Amino acid sequence: MLPSLLVAPLLAVVALAAPSADLEDRAVKPCTLKTTTAVRYRKCASTSCSAVGQYAKGAKVKVSCVKSGQSVKGETAWVRNPSGYYVSAAYLTPNLDKCGAQYLC
Protein backbone atom coordinates (compact mmCIF):
# COMPACT_ATOMS: atom_id res chain seq x y z
CA MET A 1 0.00 0.00 0.00
CA LEU A 2 1.27 3.47 -0.93
CA PRO A 3 1.58 6.14 1.75
CA SER A 4 -1.13 8.81 1.48
CA LEU A 5 1.52 11.46 0.74
CA LEU A 6 2.28 9.70 -2.56
CA VAL A 7 -1.31 8.85 -3.54
CA ALA A 8 -2.81 12.38 -3.30
CA PRO A 9 -0.45 14.00 -5.88
CA LEU A 10 -0.91 11.01 -8.20
CA LEU A 11 -4.71 11.37 -8.07
CA ALA A 12 -4.41 15.10 -8.83
CA VAL A 13 -2.37 14.38 -11.98
CA VAL A 14 -4.88 11.76 -13.18
CA ALA A 15 -7.81 14.16 -12.64
CA LEU A 16 -6.15 16.88 -14.73
CA ALA A 17 -5.43 14.69 -17.76
CA ALA A 18 -7.27 15.77 -20.93
CA PRO A 19 -9.48 13.24 -22.74
CA SER A 20 -7.75 11.52 -25.63
CA ALA A 21 -8.62 12.46 -29.21
CA ASP A 22 -9.57 8.83 -29.83
CA LEU A 23 -12.15 8.97 -27.04
CA GLU A 24 -13.65 12.18 -28.45
CA ASP A 25 -13.87 10.60 -31.93
CA ARG A 26 -15.89 7.68 -30.51
CA ALA A 27 -18.34 9.89 -28.62
CA VAL A 28 -21.92 9.91 -29.90
CA LYS A 29 -22.55 13.26 -31.51
CA PRO A 30 -26.00 14.84 -31.23
CA CYS A 31 -28.26 14.26 -34.21
CA THR A 32 -31.32 16.37 -35.01
CA LEU A 33 -33.60 15.94 -38.01
CA LYS A 34 -36.53 18.03 -39.28
CA THR A 35 -40.05 16.97 -40.14
CA THR A 36 -41.10 17.30 -43.79
CA THR A 37 -44.78 17.56 -42.83
CA ALA A 38 -46.88 17.62 -39.67
CA VAL A 39 -46.40 14.16 -38.15
CA ARG A 40 -47.61 12.30 -35.06
CA TYR A 41 -45.23 10.74 -32.57
CA ARG A 42 -46.23 7.40 -31.09
CA LYS A 43 -45.65 4.99 -28.21
CA CYS A 44 -44.06 2.39 -30.51
CA ALA A 45 -42.63 2.07 -34.03
CA SER A 46 -45.99 1.42 -35.71
CA THR A 47 -49.01 3.42 -36.84
CA SER A 48 -51.16 0.98 -34.84
CA CYS A 49 -49.69 2.41 -31.60
CA SER A 50 -51.33 5.35 -29.88
CA ALA A 51 -50.33 8.80 -31.08
CA VAL A 52 -49.26 10.87 -28.09
CA GLY A 53 -48.70 14.19 -29.85
CA GLN A 54 -47.73 15.83 -33.09
CA TYR A 55 -44.77 17.72 -34.51
CA ALA A 56 -45.47 20.67 -36.83
CA LYS A 57 -43.93 20.78 -40.31
CA GLY A 58 -40.29 21.84 -40.01
CA ALA A 59 -40.05 20.90 -36.31
CA LYS A 60 -36.67 19.69 -35.04
CA VAL A 61 -36.62 16.10 -33.75
CA LYS A 62 -33.73 15.07 -31.53
CA VAL A 63 -32.67 11.49 -32.20
CA SER A 64 -32.05 9.18 -29.25
CA CYS A 65 -31.90 6.09 -31.42
CA VAL A 66 -33.27 4.47 -34.57
CA LYS A 67 -35.01 1.10 -34.87
CA SER A 68 -36.85 -0.91 -37.48
CA GLY A 69 -40.64 -0.89 -37.38
CA GLN A 70 -43.73 -0.82 -39.56
CA SER A 71 -43.10 0.25 -43.15
CA VAL A 72 -44.37 3.75 -43.94
CA LYS A 73 -44.02 4.85 -47.58
CA GLY A 74 -41.45 2.06 -48.01
CA GLU A 75 -39.35 3.27 -45.01
CA THR A 76 -39.02 0.87 -42.05
CA ALA A 77 -36.78 3.07 -39.88
CA TRP A 78 -38.34 4.87 -36.90
CA VAL A 79 -36.64 7.51 -34.76
CA ARG A 80 -37.04 7.50 -30.98
CA ASN A 81 -36.93 10.97 -29.42
CA PRO A 82 -35.50 11.68 -25.92
CA SER A 83 -39.00 11.29 -24.42
CA GLY A 84 -39.18 7.71 -25.74
CA TYR A 85 -41.72 8.30 -28.53
CA TYR A 86 -41.33 7.25 -32.15
CA VAL A 87 -41.62 9.06 -35.50
CA SER A 88 -41.37 7.34 -38.89
CA ALA A 89 -38.20 8.33 -40.74
CA ALA A 90 -40.38 8.63 -43.85
CA TYR A 91 -41.32 12.12 -42.59
CA LEU A 92 -37.85 13.31 -41.57
CA THR A 93 -34.99 15.01 -43.37
CA PRO A 94 -32.05 14.77 -44.01
CA ASN A 95 -31.45 11.07 -44.52
CA LEU A 96 -30.78 9.02 -41.37
CA ASP A 97 -27.26 8.30 -42.64
CA LYS A 98 -26.43 11.70 -41.15
CA CYS A 99 -26.86 10.19 -37.66
CA GLY A 100 -24.65 7.15 -38.12
CA ALA A 101 -24.77 3.57 -36.89
CA GLN A 102 -24.14 4.52 -33.24
CA TYR A 103 -27.83 5.49 -33.04
CA LEU A 104 -29.22 1.97 -33.48
CA CYS A 105 -31.58 1.01 -30.62
PyMOL commands that place a pseudoatom at each C-alpha (Angstrom):
pseudoatom trace, name=CA, resn=MET, resi=1, chain=A, elem=C, hetatm=0, pos=[0.000, 0.000, 0.000]
pseudoatom trace, name=CA, resn=LEU, resi=2, chain=A, elem=C, hetatm=0, pos=[1.274, 3.474, -0.931]
pseudoatom trace, name=CA, resn=PRO, resi=3, chain=A, elem=C, hetatm=0, pos=[1.576, 6.138, 1.751]
pseudoatom trace, name=CA, resn=SER, resi=4, chain=A, elem=C, hetatm=0, pos=[-1.130, 8.811, 1.480]
pseudoatom trace, name=CA, resn=LEU, resi=5, chain=A, elem=C, hetatm=0, pos=[1.519, 11.458, 0.742]
pseudoatom trace, name=CA, resn=LEU, resi=6, chain=A, elem=C, hetatm=0, pos=[2.279, 9.698, -2.555]
pseudoatom trace, name=CA, resn=VAL, resi=7, chain=A, elem=C, hetatm=0, pos=[-1.312, 8.852, -3.541]
pseudoatom trace, name=CA, resn=ALA, resi=8, chain=A, elem=C, hetatm=0, pos=[-2.814, 12.378, -3.301]
pseudoatom trace, name=CA, resn=PRO, resi=9, chain=A, elem=C, hetatm=0, pos=[-0.446, 13.998, -5.884]
pseudoatom trace, name=CA, resn=LEU, resi=10, chain=A, elem=C, hetatm=0, pos=[-0.913, 11.006, -8.197]
pseudoatom trace, name=CA, resn=LEU, resi=11, chain=A, elem=C, hetatm=0, pos=[-4.706, 11.366, -8.072]
pseudoatom trace, name=CA, resn=ALA, resi=12, chain=A, elem=C, hetatm=0, pos=[-4.409, 15.101, -8.826]
pseudoatom trace, name=CA, resn=VAL, resi=13, chain=A, elem=C, hetatm=0, pos=[-2.370, 14.382, -11.975]
pseudoatom trace, name=CA, resn=VAL, resi=14, chain=A, elem=C, hetatm=0, pos=[-4.882, 11.764, -13.180]
pseudoatom trace, name=CA, resn=ALA, resi=15, chain=A, elem=C, hetatm=0, pos=[-7.815, 14.159, -12.637]
pseudoatom trace, name=CA, resn=LEU, resi=16, chain=A, elem=C, hetatm=0, pos=[-6.146, 16.885, -14.735]
pseudoatom trace, name=CA, resn=ALA, resi=17, chain=A, elem=C, hetatm=0, pos=[-5.428, 14.685, -17.763]
pseudoatom trace, name=CA, resn=ALA, resi=18, chain=A, elem=C, hetatm=0, pos=[-7.273, 15.771, -20.928]
pseudoatom trace, name=CA, resn=PRO, resi=19, chain=A, elem=C, hetatm=0, pos=[-9.478, 13.243, -22.738]
pseudoatom trace, name=CA, resn=SER, resi=20, chain=A, elem=C, hetatm=0, pos=[-7.749, 11.524, -25.628]
pseudoatom trace, name=CA, resn=ALA, resi=21, chain=A, elem=C, hetatm=0, pos=[-8.615, 12.460, -29.205]
pseudoatom trace, name=CA, resn=ASP, resi=22, chain=A, elem=C, hetatm=0, pos=[-9.566, 8.826, -29.827]
pseudoatom trace, name=CA, resn=LEU, resi=23, chain=A, elem=C, hetatm=0, pos=[-12.151, 8.972, -27.038]
pseudoatom trace, name=CA, resn=GLU, resi=24, chain=A, elem=C, hetatm=0, pos=[-13.645, 12.177, -28.452]
pseudoatom trace, name=CA, resn=ASP, resi=25, chain=A, elem=C, hetatm=0, pos=[-13.873, 10.599, -31.929]
pseudoatom trace, name=CA, resn=ARG, resi=26, chain=A, elem=C, hetatm=0, pos=[-15.886, 7.680, -30.505]
pseudoatom trace, name=CA, resn=ALA, resi=27, chain=A, elem=C, hetatm=0, pos=[-18.343, 9.889, -28.616]
pseudoatom trace, name=CA, resn=VAL, resi=28, chain=A, elem=C, hetatm=0, pos=[-21.921, 9.913, -29.904]
pseudoatom trace, name=CA, resn=LYS, resi=29, chain=A, elem=C, hetatm=0, pos=[-22.547, 13.260, -31.514]
pseudoatom trace, name=CA, resn=PRO, resi=30, chain=A, elem=C, hetatm=0, pos=[-25.999, 14.842, -31.225]
pseudoatom trace, name=CA, resn=CYS, resi=31, chain=A, elem=C, hetatm=0, pos=[-28.260, 14.257, -34.209]
pseudoatom trace, name=CA, resn=THR, resi=32, chain=A, elem=C, hetatm=0, pos=[-31.322, 16.371, -35.010]
pseudoatom trace, name=CA, resn=LEU, resi=33, chain=A, elem=C, hetatm=0, pos=[-33.599, 15.938, -38.012]
pseudoatom trace, name=CA, resn=LYS, resi=34, chain=A, elem=C, hetatm=0, pos=[-36.530, 18.030, -39.281]
pseudoatom trace, name=CA, resn=THR, resi=35, chain=A, elem=C, hetatm=0, pos=[-40.054, 16.972, -40.138]
pseudoatom trace, name=CA, resn=THR, resi=36, chain=A, elem=C, hetatm=0, pos=[-41.102, 17.295, -43.790]
pseudoatom trace, name=CA, resn=THR, resi=37, chain=A, elem=C, hetatm=0, pos=[-44.784, 17.565, -42.834]
pseudoatom trace, name=CA, resn=ALA, resi=38, chain=A, elem=C, hetatm=0, pos=[-46.877, 17.619, -39.665]
pseudoatom trace, name=CA, resn=VAL, resi=39, chain=A, elem=C, hetatm=0, pos=[-46.404, 14.161, -38.149]
pseudoatom trace, name=CA, resn=ARG, resi=40, chain=A, elem=C, hetatm=0, pos=[-47.606, 12.302, -35.063]
pseudoatom trace, name=CA, resn=TYR, resi=41, chain=A, elem=C, hetatm=0, pos=[-45.233, 10.744, -32.569]
pseudoatom trace, name=CA, resn=ARG, resi=42, chain=A, elem=C, hetatm=0, pos=[-46.229, 7.396, -31.091]
pseudoatom trace, name=CA, resn=LYS, resi=43, chain=A, elem=C, hetatm=0, pos=[-45.649, 4.985, -28.211]
pseudoatom trace, name=CA, resn=CYS, resi=44, chain=A, elem=C, hetatm=0, pos=[-44.058, 2.389, -30.513]
pseudoatom trace, name=CA, resn=ALA, resi=45, chain=A, elem=C, hetatm=0, pos=[-42.630, 2.069, -34.031]
pseudoatom trace, name=CA, resn=SER, resi=46, chain=A, elem=C, hetatm=0, pos=[-45.986, 1.420, -35.711]
pseudoatom trace, name=CA, resn=THR, resi=47, chain=A, elem=C, hetatm=0, pos=[-49.005, 3.417, -36.836]
pseudoatom trace, name=CA, resn=SER, resi=48, chain=A, elem=C, hetatm=0, pos=[-51.157, 0.982, -34.840]
pseudoatom trace, name=CA, resn=CYS, resi=49, chain=A, elem=C, hetatm=0, pos=[-49.691, 2.406, -31.602]
pseudoatom trace, name=CA, resn=SER, resi=50, chain=A, elem=C, hetatm=0, pos=[-51.330, 5.350, -29.878]
pseudoatom trace, name=CA, resn=ALA, resi=51, chain=A, elem=C, hetatm=0, pos=[-50.334, 8.798, -31.084]
pseudoatom trace, name=CA, resn=VAL, resi=52, chain=A, elem=C, hetatm=0, pos=[-49.258, 10.874, -28.091]
pseudoatom trace, name=CA, resn=GLY, resi=53, chain=A, elem=C, hetatm=0, pos=[-48.700, 14.187, -29.847]
pseudoatom trace, name=CA, resn=GLN, resi=54, chain=A, elem=C, hetatm=0, pos=[-47.729, 15.829, -33.093]
pseudoatom trace, name=CA, resn=TYR, resi=55, chain=A, elem=C, hetatm=0, pos=[-44.767, 17.716, -34.514]
pseudoatom trace, name=CA, resn=ALA, resi=56, chain=A, elem=C, hetatm=0, pos=[-45.466, 20.666, -36.832]
pseudoatom trace, name=CA, resn=LYS, resi=57, chain=A, elem=C, hetatm=0, pos=[-43.932, 20.775, -40.314]
pseudoatom trace, name=CA, resn=GLY, resi=58, chain=A, elem=C, hetatm=0, pos=[-40.290, 21.837, -40.006]
pseudoatom trace, name=CA, resn=ALA, resi=59, chain=A, elem=C, hetatm=0, pos=[-40.045, 20.901, -36.309]
pseudoatom trace, name=CA, resn=LYS, resi=60, chain=A, elem=C, hetatm=0, pos=[-36.668, 19.690, -35.040]
pseudoatom trace, name=CA, resn=VAL, resi=61, chain=A, elem=C, hetatm=0, pos=[-36.625, 16.100, -33.754]
pseudoatom trace, name=CA, resn=LYS, resi=62, chain=A, elem=C, hetatm=0, pos=[-33.727, 15.074, -31.528]
pseudoatom trace, name=CA, resn=VAL, resi=63, chain=A, elem=C, hetatm=0, pos=[-32.667, 11.489, -32.203]
pseudoatom trace, name=CA, resn=SER, resi=64, chain=A, elem=C, hetatm=0, pos=[-32.054, 9.179, -29.246]
pseudoatom trace, name=CA, resn=CYS, resi=65, chain=A, elem=C, hetatm=0, pos=[-31.895, 6.087, -31.421]
pseudoatom trace, name=CA, resn=VAL, resi=66, chain=A, elem=C, hetatm=0, pos=[-33.268, 4.466, -34.573]
pseudoatom trace, name=CA, resn=LYS, resi=67, chain=A, elem=C, hetatm=0, pos=[-35.011, 1.100, -34.865]
pseudoatom trace, name=CA, resn=SER, resi=68, chain=A, elem=C, hetatm=0, pos=[-36.846, -0.911, -37.478]
pseudoatom trace, name=CA, resn=GLY, resi=69, chain=A, elem=C, hetatm=0, pos=[-40.638, -0.886, -37.380]
pseudoatom trace, name=CA, resn=GLN, resi=70, chain=A, elem=C, hetatm=0, pos=[-43.726, -0.822, -39.561]
pseudoatom trace, name=CA, resn=SER, resi=71, chain=A, elem=C, hetatm=0, pos=[-43.095, 0.253, -43.149]
pseudoatom trace, name=CA, resn=VAL, resi=72, chain=A, elem=C, hetatm=0, pos=[-44.366, 3.752, -43.944]
pseudoatom trace, name=CA, resn=LYS, resi=73, chain=A, elem=C, hetatm=0, pos=[-44.019, 4.852, -47.576]
pseudoatom trace, name=CA, resn=GLY, resi=74, chain=A, elem=C, hetatm=0, pos=[-41.452, 2.056, -48.011]
pseudoatom trace, name=CA, resn=GLU, resi=75, chain=A, elem=C, hetatm=0, pos=[-39.349, 3.272, -45.015]
pseudoatom trace, name=CA, resn=THR, resi=76, chain=A, elem=C, hetatm=0, pos=[-39.020, 0.870, -42.054]
pseudoatom trace, name=CA, resn=ALA, resi=77, chain=A, elem=C, hetatm=0, pos=[-36.776, 3.071, -39.876]
pseudoatom trace, name=CA, resn=TRP, resi=78, chain=A, elem=C, hetatm=0, pos=[-38.340, 4.866, -36.904]
pseudoatom trace, name=CA, resn=VAL, resi=79, chain=A, elem=C, hetatm=0, pos=[-36.637, 7.508, -34.764]
pseudoatom trace, name=CA, resn=ARG, resi=80, chain=A, elem=C, hetatm=0, pos=[-37.042, 7.504, -30.978]
pseudoatom trace, name=CA, resn=ASN, resi=81, chain=A, elem=C, hetatm=0, pos=[-36.929, 10.971, -29.420]
pseudoatom trace, name=CA, resn=PRO, resi=82, chain=A, elem=C, hetatm=0, pos=[-35.498, 11.678, -25.924]
pseudoatom trace, name=CA, resn=SER, resi=83, chain=A, elem=C, hetatm=0, pos=[-39.002, 11.288, -24.418]
pseudoatom trace, name=CA, resn=GLY, resi=84, chain=A, elem=C, hetatm=0, pos=[-39.176, 7.709, -25.743]
pseudoatom trace, name=CA, resn=TYR, resi=85, chain=A, elem=C, hetatm=0, pos=[-41.718, 8.304, -28.527]
pseudoatom trace, name=CA, resn=TYR, resi=86, chain=A, elem=C, hetatm=0, pos=[-41.333, 7.248, -32.155]
pseudoatom trace, name=CA, resn=VAL, resi=87, chain=A, elem=C, hetatm=0, pos=[-41.622, 9.056, -35.505]
pseudoatom trace, name=CA, resn=SER, resi=88, chain=A, elem=C, hetatm=0, pos=[-41.368, 7.338, -38.885]
pseudoatom trace, name=CA, resn=ALA, resi=89, chain=A, elem=C, hetatm=0, pos=[-38.203, 8.328, -40.735]
pseudoatom trace, name=CA, resn=ALA, resi=90, chain=A, elem=C, hetatm=0, pos=[-40.382, 8.633, -43.850]
pseudoatom trace, name=CA, resn=TYR, resi=91, chain=A, elem=C, hetatm=0, pos=[-41.324, 12.116, -42.587]
pseudoatom trace, name=CA, resn=LEU, resi=92, chain=A, elem=C, hetatm=0, pos=[-37.845, 13.309, -41.567]
pseudoatom trace, name=CA, resn=THR, resi=93, chain=A, elem=C, hetatm=0, pos=[-34.986, 15.015, -43.369]
pseudoatom trace, name=CA, resn=PRO, resi=94, chain=A, elem=C, hetatm=0, pos=[-32.047, 14.767, -44.015]
pseudoatom trace, name=CA, resn=ASN, resi=95, chain=A, elem=C, hetatm=0, pos=[-31.452, 11.066, -44.516]
pseudoatom trace, name=CA, resn=LEU, resi=96, chain=A, elem=C, hetatm=0, pos=[-30.784, 9.017, -41.369]
pseudoatom trace, name=CA, resn=ASP, resi=97, chain=A, elem=C, hetatm=0, pos=[-27.264, 8.295, -42.637]
pseudoatom trace, name=CA, resn=LYS, resi=98, chain=A, elem=C, hetatm=0, pos=[-26.430, 11.701, -41.146]
pseudoatom trace, name=CA, resn=CYS, resi=99, chain=A, elem=C, hetatm=0, pos=[-26.860, 10.195, -37.658]
pseudoatom trace, name=CA, resn=GLY, resi=100, chain=A, elem=C, hetatm=0, pos=[-24.649, 7.153, -38.123]
pseudoatom trace, name=CA, resn=ALA, resi=101, chain=A, elem=C, hetatm=0, pos=[-24.766, 3.567, -36.887]
pseudoatom trace, name=CA, resn=GLN, resi=102, chain=A, elem=C, hetatm=0, pos=[-24.142, 4.521, -33.238]
pseudoatom trace, name=CA, resn=TYR, resi=103, chain=A, elem=C, hetatm=0, pos=[-27.826, 5.486, -33.042]
pseudoatom trace, name=CA, resn=LEU, resi=104, chain=A, elem=C, hetatm=0, pos=[-29.223, 1.967, -33.484]
pseudoatom trace, name=CA, resn=CYS, resi=105, chain=A, elem=C, hetatm=0, pos=[-31.580, 1.007, -30.621]
for i in range(1, 105): cmd.bond("trace and resi %d" % i, "trace and resi %d" % (i + 1))
show_as sticks, trace
zoom trace
